[in-house]
Amino acid sequence: MDGVVICENRLINMGQTIAYTVPNYQEAEVDIGWKVLWSNDEIAAIHKPANLPVNRTTRNVYNTLIQLLRRESPWPNAHLLHRLDLETSGVILIAQNNEVARKFQPALSTLIKRKIYRAVVYGSPAWQTLEYQCDLSMLTGSAIRSQMHVVADGEGKRSTTRFKVLNAFNGYSLIECELLTGRKHQIRAHLASLGHPIVGDKIYSLKGEMYLKRLEQPLVASDYSLLQSKHHLLHAYEIRLNNIWEQGGADISIQDQNLPNQWDGFIRTVLSARP
């Protein structure tokens, strides 16, 4: 307490500093290169790198996006307004303080108009555009408990994604994905169901073999060679906001063009092209 070791119960007063040490503590190495893409007086749009958890996990408590923001940004009381999977990169919205979080979290639809992702998938779809609807659910007894499965209508939660092929190249395709609902793993599960899993997806490509293997031992270079990426190639590319701050104002479009290093070579070239 205030630089002095305390060994008994003490009353803490406002303004005092408490520090503690966890011996032999190690966290998984993550990319801490977050960036501010846009902000106003209430919210901010942040670039989340791939393989950075948004909040605490079983392996990371200190270096998560929300803890980095609270330590390093002008917003020590920052709150997440929505989530991105660990391996998904791209734009994510935060509330700058508790009051703003209470204002927007119960009614995000008043704020977010569109959420648009980009994904590199295996194969070339037979369609150019597609609005895909199905019920999604986790299945009891599945080898991968977190995996979402397409189930019969009425047996899961309804989900809808709008897809558009932006480019096809050498057995891969760049797909624009617009979420019309917000179910767990929605884009990943939909694309896998359509026969075009996302490159590098440990759960939905290669029959989940790499996810199951990673539960027992770390993946090695030969595994990543099969996956073709150290993280799945899904990027939250754009969020469009209703301009609730300016009456009659145009929608606010925020794009994240900070592509992870894994989107390199011909993938990076394709992604840099406008739809």
Buried (B, 14 or more C-beta within 10 A) or exposed (E): EEEEEEEEEEEEEEEEEEEEEEEEEEEEEBBEEBEBBBBEEBBBBBBBBBBBBBEEEEEBBEBBBBBBBBEEBEBEEBBBBBBBBBBBBBBBBBBBBEEBBEBBBEEEEEBBBBBBBBBBBBBBBEEEEBEBEBBBBBBEEEEBEEBBBBBEEEEBBEBBBBBBBBBBEEEBBBBBBBBBEBBBBBBBBBBBBBEBBBBBBBBBBBEBBBBEBEEEEEBEEEBBEEBBBBBBBBBBBBBBBBBEEEEEEEEBEBBBEBBBEBBEEEBEEBBEEEE
